[in-house]
Amino acid sequence: MDLYGALRPLIFRLDPETAHNLAFLLGEGACLLPLLPQAQPPASLRCQALGLDFPTPLGLAAGLDKGATLLPLWQSLGFGHVEIGTVTPRPQPGNPKPRLFRFPEAGLILNRMGFNSEGAEVVAARLKRRPAGLVVGGNLGKNKETPEAQALDDYRAAYRLIAPEVDYIALNVSSPNTPGLRNLQAPEALKPLLTGMLALRQELGLERQPLLLKLAPDLAPEDLDAIVEVAVASGISGLIATNTTLDRGVVPEPLRARVEARGAGGLSGVPLKKKAREVRLRILQALDGRLPLVACGGLGSPEDVLTALADGAALTQIYSALIFEGPGLVDRIHQGLA
Ligand SMILES: Cc1cc2nc3c(=O)[nH]c(=O)nc-3n(C[C@H](O)[C@H](O)[C@H](O)COP(=O)(O)O)c2cc1C
């Protein structure tokens, strides 16, 4: 058993957010070590996507390292890219605690963090010291109190600060924990958002930096088709699918009442796998190769990642499986893929 396996029972007895904060504290200590052991993904996994070079198609999904505090650690585990954020333009505390719940027996996480963020200025300053050789994406969102009609101003404010420090940007319009955010996925709201962001990208001379859109798994197939057409027509660089789901139907029946009792939030991990793949397959069909897709949602094994790549995804991301399996998962997936 590895160290994480040995500590797991202890870690999982702690309140999830306390465990998260403790792990980050230890991680920050590890990042100060002069020589953090470096896992090297097998050379055969090198790939190109979005005009960027990746040592592996496996990356860390947004939401774990919201403030870009542990980049050297993710790199040492062998991740090819890390999506930091979601970062909001101004600092905000997120939702009241408790807001994070684990169900290890089902590999399921429920969260309603609600974009707890130090704000774009602080995160941008930290990114100036980011390690070389790791692809970093910046995932952006809007502040809770910003009215939907002014969302574009928030994304633009965060973009101005974060974009110059990262390799790609992901617009998060799919978190279920900021009221109204998902309405931005509607084509009539999406068009001005994407146009406004692409105009800013040009104004800042960042035309060559990929701009991606992260989507929810709770969209009807026809809505996905319409969103794909808006995305392609706008000229953005790619899509990420998916974020967490609001659909309680994915939860195994014996667990449903317990999950329900924890209240609102998005679900991720194993129970999301099937739904996220269905959504991705629909998007890939609609895209017909016109834009690259980053696969996310319920991936947790070499087979899962391989399936996503064989389906046509250019890159993959994980979050929940890393919490349940521990840091050794990255290398296990790499060995399996190789
Ligand atoms: C606790 C938690 C916080 C998250 N925060 C964010 C976030 O801030 N922004 C975002 O785009 N996605 C966020 N996500 C969603 C993940 O990036 C990912 O899309 C989702 O968890 C599905 O992948 P998984 O099944 O591998 O976890 C969060 C997920 C979890 C579990």
The ligand as an ORCA input file, in Angstrom:
! r2SCAN-3c Opt
* xyz 0 1
  C     -14.852     20.404     -4.881
  C     -14.920     20.736     -6.332
  C     -14.746     22.054     -6.725
  C     -14.814     22.386     -8.084
  N     -14.604     23.692     -8.467
  C     -14.619     24.001     -9.794
  C     -14.360     25.325    -10.215
  O     -14.074     26.217     -9.419
  N     -14.416     25.594    -11.555
  C     -14.701     24.623    -12.482
  O     -14.735     24.917    -13.681
  N     -14.939     23.356    -12.102
  C     -14.913     23.026    -10.792
  N     -15.133     21.726    -10.409
  C     -15.499     20.729    -11.445
  C     -14.298     19.932    -11.921
  O     -13.359     20.745    -12.571
  C     -14.776     18.846    -12.909
  O     -15.358     19.475    -14.030
  C     -15.795     17.914    -12.283
  O     -15.476     17.637    -10.942
  C     -15.890     16.593    -13.062
  O     -14.666     15.895    -13.037
  P     -14.361     14.693    -11.993
  O     -15.519     13.746    -12.091
  O     -13.059     14.103    -12.469
  O     -14.255     15.300    -10.654
  C     -15.075     21.382     -9.063
  C     -15.232     20.050     -8.641
  C     -15.153     19.719     -7.295
  C     -15.328     18.278     -6.888
*
